[in-house]
Amino acid sequence: MSSGLFISQGAGTPGSDAATVKVRGTGSLNTSSNPLVIIDGQPGDMNSISPNDIASVSILKDAASSAIYGSRASNGVILITTKSGENTNGKVTFSYSGNIGFLKPTKLYDIISNTADHMTVVDQIERNSNRTPSFSEDLISEWREKSKMDPILYPNTNWWDAILKDNTLQTHSLSARGGNDKIGFYTSFNYLGNDGLMDNTAYSRFTFRNSLTYQVNKMVKTRE
């Protein structure tokens, strides 16, 4: 962690649950206060890369160190360097990491799933407010008895069970790295899958990165 760095998550919807990073706080209500993100020397988006591909992260907070980036660095700069090829004497090394987790809804309110009980509570509220009850005692009794025999015509619905569900969250990362004293490569494939706690909220993301490094001479080394 770094002093002055504020990280928050404003949403839990799959695909929109990325964290918001502030380096110098919120400086204006009218313009973006997001820091400038530089990935391997180019402006980019942190959400476009996998954490497994990151080699190092640096944060520039003061004006002197971030002045090279001009006005875009007014809210700070986050420098991200991704992994690259290395000299493995011509051998290729593979690396895999993955995890699978299970999520379930929490902090759910107790609801009345029995329709007859719901009508009884509504009538009681209306009586307490000196209003005419919406449901008759005969209708409440009819619903309470017939829901046991005909749950389709007289349903009792628990909307938490109808809307929410347990889900699976999984990430997988496969990478290959190799090279010699002249050329090196790093290739990775990453997958993130989130089934979502509600129907039609599932999210999947695939990312692919390929980095090549060339040792032109003792003084010059390029990367693409």
C-alpha distance (Angstrom), angle and dihedral (degrees) to the residues before:
residue distance angle dihedral
M1 . . .
S2 3.76 . .
S3 3.78 130.1 .
G4 3.79 114.0 -104.6
L5 3.81 92.2 23.5
F6 3.82 114.8 127.6
I7 3.80 120.7 -169.3
S8 3.80 123.2 -176.9
Q9 3.78 139.0 164.5
G10 3.78 114.7 -141.0
A11 3.80 101.1 179.9
G12 3.77 139.5 31.0
T13 3.79 99.6 -158.5
P14 3.83 111.2 122.3
G15 3.79 108.7 -102.6
S16 3.82 92.4 19.7
D17 3.79 98.1 58.6
A18 3.79 98.1 92.8
A19 3.79 116.5 131.3
T20 3.80 122.6 -104.3
V21 3.80 114.0 -131.0
K22 3.80 123.5 -155.5
V23 3.80 120.5 -176.6
R24 3.80 100.7 -179.9
G25 3.78 99.9 19.3
T26 3.79 124.6 -111.3
G27 3.77 107.2 -37.5
S28 3.79 99.7 175.3
L29 3.79 139.0 20.7
N30 3.80 93.1 -150.2
T31 3.80 103.2 47.8
S32 3.78 134.9 43.6
S33 3.78 116.8 -83.1
N34 3.79 94.0 -166.2
P35 3.79 116.9 127.7
L36 3.78 122.4 -116.8
V37 3.81 110.2 -98.4
I38 3.81 117.1 -150.3
I39 3.81 116.4 -169.4
D40 3.81 114.0 -169.8
G41 3.80 90.8 -24.4
Q42 3.82 96.6 -46.2
P43 3.83 130.9 94.3
G44 3.78 109.8 -103.5
D45 3.77 148.8 147.4
M46 3.80 121.5 -90.0
N47 3.80 90.0 -144.6
S48 3.79 90.6 62.8
I49 3.80 94.9 68.3
S50 3.77 133.5 60.3
P51 3.82 119.9 -119.8
N52 3.81 86.8 -126.8
D53 3.83 89.8 65.1
I54 3.81 95.8 53.5
A55 3.80 118.0 103.9
S56 3.82 99.2 177.3
V57 3.80 142.5 -8.9
S58 3.81 126.3 -151.8
I59 3.79 128.1 -176.0
L60 3.81 123.2 -151.2
K61 3.78 110.6 -161.2
D62 3.80 107.8 159.6
A63 3.79 123.9 75.0
A64 3.80 95.1 -120.6
S65 3.80 96.4 58.2
S66 3.82 94.3 42.9
A67 3.83 97.2 41.8
I68 3.81 91.5 99.8
Y69 3.81 88.9 70.4
G70 3.81 94.6 54.4
S71 3.79 125.8 -148.5
R72 3.80 92.4 -17.8
A73 3.79 87.9 71.3
S74 3.80 94.6 59.5
N75 3.81 89.9 110.0
G76 3.79 95.3 44.1
V77 3.79 133.4 -91.0
I78 3.78 131.3 -100.2
L79 3.80 113.3 -158.6
I80 3.80 115.8 -159.2
T81 3.79 122.9 -173.0
T82 3.79 116.5 -167.6
K83 3.77 126.7 -150.6
S84 3.79 118.0 -83.7
G85 3.79 139.0 -172.6
E86 3.77 121.0 -71.4
N87 3.77 138.6 -168.2
T88 3.81 107.0 -83.2
N89 3.81 94.9 158.5
G90 3.78 91.4 -104.0
K91 3.79 95.5 -50.7
V92 3.78 123.4 125.4
T93 3.79 119.9 -138.3
F94 3.78 123.5 -161.3
S95 3.78 126.3 -154.9
Y96 3.78 130.6 -170.0
S97 3.78 131.4 -175.4
G98 3.76 129.6 170.3
N99 3.75 144.2 153.9
I100 3.76 138.2 -168.1
G101 3.78 124.2 -157.2
F102 3.76 137.2 174.8
L103 3.80 124.2 -133.7
K104 3.77 130.1 -164.7
P105 3.81 134.1 -178.1
T106 3.80 116.0 -91.3
K107 3.79 136.4 -167.7
L108 3.79 93.5 30.1
Y109 3.78 118.2 173.2
D110 3.79 119.6 -121.4
I111 3.77 108.2 -107.7
I112 3.80 133.1 -170.6
S113 3.78 104.9 -111.9
N114 3.81 94.8 172.3
T115 3.81 107.6 89.4
A116 3.81 94.5 -152.5
D117 3.81 90.7 53.3
H118 3.80 89.2 48.5
M119 3.80 92.2 53.2
T120 3.81 90.3 48.0
V121 3.81 91.7 53.3
V122 3.81 92.2 46.9
D123 3.80 90.9 51.2
Q124 3.80 90.9 49.5
I125 3.81 91.7 51.5
E126 3.80 91.3 50.2
R127 3.82 92.4 48.3
N128 3.80 89.7 51.1
S129 3.81 87.6 52.7
N130 3.82 92.0 49.4
R131 3.77 92.5 -111.7
T132 3.78 131.9 130.9
P133 3.83 112.4 -93.3
S134 3.79 114.2 -109.2
F135 3.80 96.0 -143.1
S136 3.78 128.9 50.3
E137 3.78 123.2 -132.4
D138 3.81 89.7 -118.1
L139 3.81 91.8 56.3
I140 3.79 92.0 47.9
S141 3.82 91.8 49.6
E142 3.79 91.4 45.8
W143 3.80 92.4 51.4
R144 3.80 92.9 45.6
E145 3.81 93.5 53.4
K146 3.81 101.6 36.3
S147 3.83 94.4 45.9
K148 3.80 86.4 71.0
M149 3.81 91.7 56.6
D150 3.82 102.7 31.5
P151 3.83 111.2 26.8
I152 3.80 91.1 169.3
L153 3.80 96.9 58.3
Y154 3.83 92.2 34.1
P155 3.81 104.0 32.3
N156 3.78 128.8 -175.4
T157 3.80 106.8 -159.3
N158 3.78 127.3 -166.3
W159 3.79 100.0 -157.0
W160 3.79 93.4 -165.7
D161 3.80 89.0 61.8
A162 3.81 91.1 43.7
I163 3.79 96.2 50.4
L164 3.82 107.5 27.3
K165 3.77 130.2 57.8
D166 3.77 141.2 170.4
N167 3.79 113.0 -96.9
T168 3.78 143.3 -165.0
L169 3.80 125.2 -119.7
Q170 3.80 118.1 -167.3
T171 3.78 138.9 169.0
H172 3.80 129.1 -171.2
S173 3.79 130.1 -176.2
L174 3.81 128.3 -175.0
S175 3.79 121.6 -179.5
A176 3.79 139.2 172.8
R177 3.80 126.1 -157.7
G178 3.75 132.8 -179.6
G179 3.77 147.6 127.8
N180 3.77 147.3 134.0
D181 3.79 135.5 -118.5
K182 3.83 91.9 -65.8
I183 3.80 107.5 37.3
G184 3.79 137.1 17.9
F185 3.76 136.6 -178.7
Y186 3.78 139.8 -163.7
T187 3.82 120.8 -168.4
S188 3.77 126.3 177.5
F189 3.78 139.2 177.1
N190 3.81 120.2 -163.0
Y191 3.78 133.1 -174.2
L192 3.82 130.8 -169.6
G193 3.80 122.0 -175.2
N194 3.79 128.0 -178.1
D195 3.82 119.0 176.0
G196 3.81 92.4 -162.3
L197 3.79 128.8 -132.4
M198 3.82 91.5 -103.3
D199 3.79 132.5 45.8
N200 3.81 116.5 -88.8
T201 3.82 93.1 19.3
A202 3.82 97.8 97.9
Y203 3.80 116.3 131.2
S204 3.81 131.8 -165.2
R205 3.79 128.3 -177.8
F206 3.78 130.3 -173.2
T207 3.80 121.9 -170.5
F208 3.78 130.2 -176.4
R209 3.80 127.2 -170.3
N210 3.78 131.2 -178.3
S211 3.80 123.5 -176.8
L212 3.80 127.2 -175.9
T213 3.80 125.1 -171.0
Y214 3.82 126.2 -165.3
Q215 3.78 126.0 -163.0
V216 3.79 98.8 -150.8
N217 3.80 93.6 177.0
K218 3.79 139.3 -35.8
M219 3.79 91.5 -69.4
V220 3.81 104.1 35.9
K221 3.78 128.8 60.8
T222 3.79 123.3 169.4
R223 3.77 133.2 -165.4
E224 3.75 133.7 -165.6
